[in-house]
Amino acid sequence: MKNNLILEVRNLNVELGGEKILEDLSFDLGNKEILVILGPNGAGKSVLLRTLLGLHSFTGQIQWQENVHIAYVPESFDVSPGLPLSVKEFFQFKKTDSQKIIKSLQCVGIMGFSKFLEKRLGTLSSGQLRRALIAWALVDKPDVILLDEPMVGIDIHGRETIYDSLVKFWQKKNQTIILVSHEIGEVCKKANKVLALNKRKLFYGKPKEIITPQNLAKIYGSTISV
Amino acid sequence: MEVQFLYSLITGFFIGGVAGYLGSLMITKRMALVGDALGHAALPGIALALIHEFNVSWGAFPALALGIFLIWLFEIKTKLPMEALTGIVFTASVAIAFLFLPEEKVSTALIGDISQVGFWDTFISIILCIITWLILRRIFSKIILANLSENLAKVEHVEVEKYNFIYLSCIAIVVALGIKVTGSLLMGALVITPAAAARNFSRNLYQYSYGALLIGSLSSVIGIIAFNFFVFPAGPLIILSAFLIFLISLGFKSK
């Protein structure tokens, strides 16, 4: 593995329940880079993230830098409103202190910490829950964060605030980010690389080169303007 | 105060507490009825213990281990849902037990008899309860996280299969211990009812798990004290005490 690379993927194939989900995928990611993964529904984006995390079996090669600390924000995360688990206790699963929790909540635009931390996790709105989940991923300062559609359930204004504060945070902390998203606009501007996927690699490169109306039509199967 | 009564009280206090604490995890994992089913699966072992007059918990534990092993094995072989296989194994266990369980011992097997515990029974129960509680306390947050999202837990390096195995072993130990207090028929309630009541009282996980532990201990103590005054057996009195606390908790249910 080359220096400065945090992740190297070569000829990755994933099969689930007899169906090929990912075929012959190769890409790499440098330290402190932001990679956005685009693709239509069912393209295998979430499966790719989970495979990178070691949650699915695969053939080919996935090589992470040694001793890399990875955090994950899954696409779906449901908590029963009846579960008496406070936000603070959820954060304490990571054996972290209050200062760190408050800092990471600030990054996702949550104020009024003391009240928020006492709330039950299951009673948060879907937007608040997503923010809490992103903050949870950030709290123990991972080297790499994998986020799967992190902004689902968050309004447009909220998305901008969160992305802005996250990007600042990432730049300051030198974190590497892999982000699965349907949003082509704001997100991609902040990325170093874009991987467009539909089981196989469609496009891979800098956002400016990839995000063109012609390419987007190929990725999503219809004309999309940015 | 009679020494025998004191032994019963102490044994009930510890077993009730750890059963309540475990129950808070079992309700969260939607495994509330597993305690009930396993209580029944232990019956052949209880029957053997009653016939040969040794501690029912020592009889129950191997029967439980065998029951869990069979459920696990059938699941691999058939891929049928776990609850269906649990149903098959526990009813078969009850049927086997009734082939040789003497009639005069039926009541003890089904609703327990804590009035006969001796010094060593009490001592060993206390040690096992403390060890099991310490293990459960250690795995508690990991089990809850894995229950919220198995993928998230795995990314956080929680060895989910290992912790589930430890958790199942703790259930087997607590059920084996609890059978002595409330018998095979009522064991499920000793796990579920205190935790369900605590859930109504609590706002967070700490209050929930320790509330369940306290209510479990308290129900056992109230039940055993009531048993000393009335002619009714202790097992049902303990469960009714827990049920009474559950009814009171309904008034406190946090919105």
Chai-1 contact restraints between the chains, C-beta under 6 A:
chainA,res_idxA,chainB,res_idxB,connection_type,confidence,min_distance_angstrom,max_distance_angstrom,comment,restraint_id
A,L53,B,V155,contact,1.0,0.0,6.0,A-B,restraint_1
A,L55,B,N151,contact,1.0,0.0,6.0,A-B,restraint_2
A,Y72,B,V155,contact,1.0,0.0,6.0,A-B,restraint_3
A,P74,B,S149,contact,1.0,0.0,6.0,A-B,restraint_4
A,P74,B,N151,contact,1.0,0.0,6.0,A-B,restraint_5
A,P74,B,L152,contact,1.0,0.0,6.0,A-B,restraint_6
A,F77,B,S149,contact,1.0,0.0,6.0,A-B,restraint_7
A,P84,B,S202,contact,1.0,0.0,6.0,A-B,restraint_8
A,P84,B,N204,contact,1.0,0.0,6.0,A-B,restraint_9
A,P84,B,L205,contact,1.0,0.0,6.0,A-B,restraint_10
A,P84,B,Y208,contact,1.0,0.0,6.0,A-B,restraint_11
A,L85,B,L205,contact,1.0,0.0,6.0,A-B,restraint_12
A,S86,B,N204,contact,1.0,0.0,6.0,A-B,restraint_13
A,E89,B,N204,contact,1.0,0.0,6.0,A-B,restraint_14
A,E89,B,L205,contact,1.0,0.0,6.0,A-B,restraint_15
A,F93,B,S141,contact,1.0,0.0,6.0,A-B,restraint_16
A,F93,B,L145,contact,1.0,0.0,6.0,A-B,restraint_17
